Amino acid sequence: MLFNSIDFAVFLPIVFVLYWYVFVRPVRLQNVLLIVAGCVFYGWWDWRFLGLLLFTAGVDYLVAKKLMTAEAERQRKGLLAISLIANLGLLGFFKYYNFFADSFQQAFTLFGHHPNISSLNIVLPVGISFYTFQSLSYTIDVYRKQLEATEDPVTFFAFVSFFPQLLAGPIERARHMVPQFEQPRTFRIDLARDGLRQILWGLFKKVVIADNCSFYPNLVFGDPSAYSGSEHLLATIVFAFQIYCDFSGYSDMALGIARLFGFELMRNFAFPYFSRDVAEFWQRWHISLNTWFRDYLYIPLGGSRGGKWMVVRNTLIIFTVSGLWHGADWHFVIWGIVCALFFLPLVLRTERQKRRPPLAEGRWFPSLKEIGQILFTFILVCIAWVFFRATSVPNALITFQRIASETVFSAPNLINAHSLKIFAMGVVIMLLMEWINRDRQHGLQMDGRLNKPLRMVLYYLLIVILVRYSPSGGGDFIYFQF
């Protein structure tokens, strides 16, 4: 079920009314409703994969409960191993079996051997990378004694299956969310209003910007040899805004929907295209995943405690793993390595560790130096996006080859120019609103900056633009494939 679908427009009010007017007390009853809603929401895509979600949650609930009474370290490590094998085993099978099987076969072919390793026709369960990491972090935190396991299975299953962030995050931490499921919740009109604003903002970014421009990168990256350098350059820039508006739009809607039910999710995007360097970009982009890798991979590997060599090694590992997390293909791995190479020079500089002042603090406009830093960072990010969006490493190299050729100076063919104009209009509005609110949580937090009548006019105009320029059908979210 998509947030930008008619199905969800019917589903959400029904759950909202039942949640606040029927299943009001006790809080356990509300959690049962959220579990049912999460199962319906997930099962709407393919009910057969509900078993994987429930299996993951069941294993981690039982393991964490047993960890609370286990005293011997060997037993505790064995229990954690059960959780790791169950979670990563399922994820590895569904997402990576064919990738590793094909890579293994190709590697042996280079040496004249031809092993017969069959590929499987495996359907990747939507959202498996997200709910696996979220559930796994719970058992790790209980193992580390940073969190007490909940005794109530309803609380835990509600946490894992919470429908606003089930399919594409944010990847929540149990220590942040489980207490919210345990405590009684009361309806707060201020949270609901801000939630509705953030839902509107997310819909605007997804529908008006991302959906109106998706055709252009699909065409160019789908057949890179058929397009000129200028068309590849335009497709790369368009994709940079497409993926941001698509994914941050989903996150905005997830946070807004959660507020309607009295929950606060962690922020997942903090206006990353206003970053002054690549290190700052990764502090602002997909925050829940990046902090997950920091807490559960980078620090356990030793972090930066072993000097610069340790920093280099561990940074390369987490970015490579991040590339694989995004997709089972070598172009995602290369994307991760390229991001690491752009990131490392900054983290190795001692002065980079100092706290930086907010961007254009106390000013309406950035300085020329800040503008240059933002543009340079955007260029580096776009270089990495080519590997992310390309269908293969050779096709990514074709894109760079075309951009480096004289055809980059030719006028691009603006296929479906009308949709590209809508996209450009949306980007201008988005950048303006997010710049004005760069010190706030999302682009429509205008309280204190516009009076109520002007705010209502702004919301009305965004709704009109949303309805008027919404492509028919509504597009899937890019991160559903991960």
N, C-alpha and C positions, 0 to 999 in steps of 0.2 A: 504494500500500500504506500503510495507516494504522498508526501505532504501537499504537493501541488495538484492533487487529483480530486474529482468529485466524490469518490469513495471516502476519502479522508475528511472532506468537508461535511459529510453526513456522520461519519464515525466519531469525530472529535466532540461535537455538541452532545451526542448521546452519552458518551462516557463522562463528559463534564457534568451533565445534569444528574446522572446516577451517582457520581462521586460526591457531589456537594448536597444533594437533596434526598437521596435514598440510602446510600451506604455511608452515612455520616459517622456513626459511632457503632462499635469501637474502632480504633485505628486499624486493627487487624482486618476488619471487614473491608475497609477502603483498600488495604493492601491486596486482599483477595480479588477485588474488582480490578486492580491494576495488573495482576497476574493474568486474569482472563482477557483483559484488554490487550496486553502484550502478546498473548498467544494468538488472538484474533488478528492483530496487526501483523505479526510475523507470518502466521499461517495463510494470510491473504495472498502472499507470494507463492508459497508451496507448503501445504500443511505437513507433507511428509518429513520435512527437515525440522519440524518442531521437536522431534525426538532428540536431535543433536543438542539443541539448546537446553532441553530439560536434563539430558544426560550430563552435560558440562556442569550445570548448576548443582545437580545431585551429587556428583563426585566431589566437587569442591566444598559443598556444605558438610558432607560426612567427613572428609579429610580434615577440615578446619576444626570440626567438633572434637575429633579424636586427638588433634594436636593440643587441645587445651588440657587433656589429661595425661598425655605422654610425657615422660620425664627423661628417659634415656635419649641421648642425642642421636644415637644410631637409629632408633625407632622414629624420631622426629624427621630425620633426613629421608628415611624410607617412605614416610607418609607424604612428604613434599614431592618425592620422586613420583609417587602415584599420580598426584595432581599434574605435575609437569608432563608425564608421559601421556596421560589421558587427554589433556588440553592440546599440547603441541603435536601429539600423534594424530588426532583428528584433523587439526589444521594442516599438518604436513601432508597427510594422505589426500585430502580434498583439494588442496591448493598447489602442492608441489610435486606430487608423484610423477606426473607426466613430464614436468620440467627436468627433474633429476634423471628420470629414465632416458629421456631423449639426449640430455647432455652426456650421460654415461656412455650411451651407444655411439654418439658422435666422437667422443674422445678415443674410444677403442678403434673406431674406423680409421683414424689417423695413423694407427700403427698396423693396419692391415687386417685387423680382427673385425668380425661382423657378428657380435652377439645378438641373439634374438630376444629383445626386450619389448614386450607388447605395451603399447599405450592403452589407457583406459578412457572410456567415454564418461568422464566425471563432470557432474554439474557442481559448480562452486556455490555452496550455500551462502546466500546474501547475508552480509554482516558478520560472518564467522570470525574474521580477524579482529573485529571490535569487541564482541562479547566474550571471546576467548581471552583476550588480554585483560579485560575488566574482571572477569571471574578469577583468572589466575593471580592477579595482584592481591586478591583477598586472601588466598591461602599463603602466599609469600609473606604478607604482613602479619598474619597470625603466627606463622612459623618464626618470624623475627621477633615476636612478642611486642609488636607495635600496635596490635589490635586484638581485642578479645572476640572470639567467635560468637556469633549470635546463636541463641538456643532455639529461636523460632524459625522454622523452615520457610514460613510464609514471608517473613521479613526479607530473608536472603533471596528467595525466588523473585520477589517483587523488585529487588535491587537489580538482579541480573536481567530481568525481562522488561524493565521500565521502557515503555514504547517510544517516548520522545527521542531517546538517544540509543535505541537498540541497534539500528541498522548502520549508522555511520557516526557514532560518537556524539559528544565527547566521551573519551574512555575514562570513566569515573573511577575514583578511589573509594574503597569500601569505608575507610575512616571518615570520609566526607559525606557519603550518601546514606550508609546504613543507619546512623543516628537520625537522619531525617525521616526514614521509614518507621522508626521505632516511636517517634514522638507524635502526639496528637497534632493535627494540622487544622488551622482555621482559615477561612477565606479572607484574603486581604485584597481590597480593591486597588490599592496602589501597586501591588505586585502584578495583579491581573492586567491593569492598564499598561504597565510597562511591558508585560509579556505580549500583549496584543500589538504594541508598537514594534517590538522586535520581530514578531511574526510577519508583520507587514513589510518591514525592512528586508527580511530574509527572502520573502516572496518576490519583492521588487528585484533584488539582485539575481535571484534564480531565473525568474520568468522573463523579465524585460531585458536583462543583459546576457546571462549565460545561454538561455534557450534560443535567443535571436541570433547568436553568433556561432553556435555549435557546428553549423553546416560547413563553415569555411575551413576550419582546421581539419574537419573530417575529410573534405575533398583533397586538400593539399597534402596532408600527411598520409592519406590513403593511397595516393599515387604520386610520390614526390618527383619522379622523372618527368612528369607532364607539366610542371609548373616552373615559372621563372624565379629568379632570386628575389625580386620585389614581392612576389606572391608568397614565397616562403617566409620572408621577413614579416609581412603583414599577418600571415597565419600564426606565426610564433607569438607576436604581440597580442593578437586576438585570443589565442589560447591562454596566455598568462592571465588575462582578465576573466576568461571563461572559467578556468579551474578555480580561481579565487572566489568569484561570485557564486559558482555552483556549490562549492564546499562550505564556504563561510555562510552562504545563504541557508544551507541545511542546518548549520550549527546555530545560526540566529533563530531559526524556527524551532529547533530543539530546545534551546534555552527559554524561548518565549512560551512554548507549550508547557514546559515543566513549571514555569511560574504560575500558569493558570491552575495547576494542581497543588501549589504551595511548596514547590521544590526549587532549590537553587543549584544549577549545574555549574561546573567550572567553565571559565571562558576558554574558547578554543582558538580564536583569532583576535589579534590586537592591531588591526590596520597594518599588515606586514609590508605593503608597498610604500609605506612612509619610512622604511628602515634606512639608516645611514651606512650600514655595512651588512655583509652576509651573516655575521654572528648575530646582529640584532634581528635580522630577518627570521632566523630560526628560533629566536626567543618569542617572536610574534606569530609564527605560522604553526598551525596544528599543535597547539601548546600541549594538549592532553597526551598526544603520542610522544612528542619529544621529551616531555618530563617523565613519561613511562620508561622510555629507553634510558634516560639519565638515572632514574631510581633503581631500576631492576636489571640493568645491563652495564652501563658505564661505571657506576660506583662499585658494584661487586667485582668488576674486572680490575679495580684498583684506581679508577678515576685518574687524577693527575698527581697521585701521591708518589709515583716513581720517577718523576722528572719529565723532561720533554719527550723522551722516547716513549714513555707510557702514554702521554697525551696523544701522540701521533698514532700509536697502535690502537688505542681504545676508540679514538675518534673515527679512524678508518673502519673499525669493526661495527660501531653503531650505525654509521651511515650506510655501510654495505648491507647490514641486516635491515635497516629501514627501507632500502631499495627493494630487497626481497619481500619485505612485508607488503609493499605496494603492488607487487606483481611477480609472477613466476616467469620471468624472461630476462635475458641478459641486458636488454636496454634499460631495465629498471636498476640492475646492479651497477651498470656504468653511470646512471644518473646519481646513484648514491655516492659513488667514488668521486665523481666530479664535484658534487656538493661538499664532500669532505676536503677536497683539494682547495676549494675556494674558502672554506671555513678555517682550515688549519693556520694559515699565516696570521690570522687575527687572534686566535686563542693562544698562540705561542708568544705573542707580544705581551710583555708584562703590563704595559700601560692599558691594554684592552680590558684588564680585569677591574679597572676603576669604574665606579658608578658614573654613568653618563647623565647629563641633565636632560629633561624632557625636550622633545623636538619643538623648536621655535617657542620656548616657554615665555609667556607674557607678550607674545607678538602675534599679529594676524598672519604674517607671511614669513616663510623660511628665508634664511640668508642665501646668497648666491652659492656659498660653500655647501650649505645643506642641500640645496637643489642639485648641485653637482654630485654629492654623495648619494642622494636618492636615485638619480638617473643611472649612475654607475652601478649601484647595487641592483637596480632593475635589469640592466643589461646582463650582468652575471647570472642572475636568476633565470632570465630568458634563455641563455645558453644552456643551462641545465635542463630547462623545460623541454628543449628539443629532444633530448634523450628520453625524457619521461613520456612525451606524446608520440614519438615515432613508433612505428610498429615493429622495428628491428634496429639493431645497431647499424647495418649497412644503409638503411633508409635515413637514419639520423645523419650519417656522413654525407649522404646526397644533399640533404637540406643545407648543411654547412657549405658544401661545395657550390651550390646554387647561390647562396647568399654572398659568397666570396667572388662570384663571377660578375661580369659586366651587366648581366641581366638584372642585377639589383637596382640599377639606375633607370630601368624601364618602368612605365606606369603599370601597376598591377591591374589585372582584370577583376573588377568589383562584381563578382557573381552575386546575384540577389542584393543589389545595392540598397534596396529599401530596408531589408533586415539589418544590414551593416550600419545604416544611418540611425536606426532605432537603438542598436547596440552602442554606437558612439554617444548618442544623447544620454543613454542610461549611465555610461561610464562617467561622463561629465557630472551628472547629478550625484552619482555615488561618491566620486572623489571629493566633490564640494562638501557634501553632508558629512563624510567621514573626516575630512580635514577640520571642519568646524567643531566636531565632537571627538577629536583625537584624544582628548583627556578623559573620555567617558567610555561606557561599555559597548555602545553600538551607535549607529549613525542617526537614529531618531530620538535620542535622549535630548530633547530640546527644551525641557523645563528650565526656566530661568534665563533662557536665551531668546525665546519668543513667547509673547503672551498667548493666552488660550485661544482667542479667535484666529490668530495667525497660524497656530499649530494645527487647528482643525482644518484650515484651508490647505495647509501643506499635506496633511493626511488624505484629504479628499482628492487633491491633485495626483498624489501617488497612486491612489486606488483607481482613478480614471485612466492614468497611463498604464497601470497594470492590466485593467480590463481591455483597454483599447489595443494594446500592443502585445497581448499574450498569444504566442503561437498555438495553433490548434494541436491538441493531443497531449501537450505537456511532456517534457523530456525526463528521462531517468537521471538520477544523480550520479555523477562520475564515480564517486567513492563507493557506490554500491558494489562495484566490480572488485573491490579490494577486501 
